[in-house]
Amino acid sequence: MPVILRISKLYKRIFSFTESGLINEIKVLAEAGACVEQIRVHDLRHSHASLLINQGCDALMLADRLGHEKVSTTLNTYTHLFPHKQQELVHSLESLQATDSPTPELL
């Protein structure tokens, strides 16, 4: 189903369904045995954030996407999902050293 953009003076709606409609649909699927657990809509927000982090989204972009005023809010909530970033940084720095390229002169 395509995403419908409805714009009014009071709000913007990007999706063609309401929160209550989505909750009802999840409930119906869960009860029908569709291998879907009944979850809160807010859980979808966390799943979305987790997916973005796993796809390489940085904390600043994620904070903006989630509407967090401060990136610290995002980091306080999702820091446990970023540990692989430290290892990626280590590998990146090690690969710089492994290239045996001359180090830039300091000014």
Summary of the structure (lengths in Angstrom):
residues: 107
radius of gyration: 20.8
end to end distance: 57.6
largest distance: 67.9
contacts: 187
relative contact order: 0.07
helix: 58%
strand: 4%
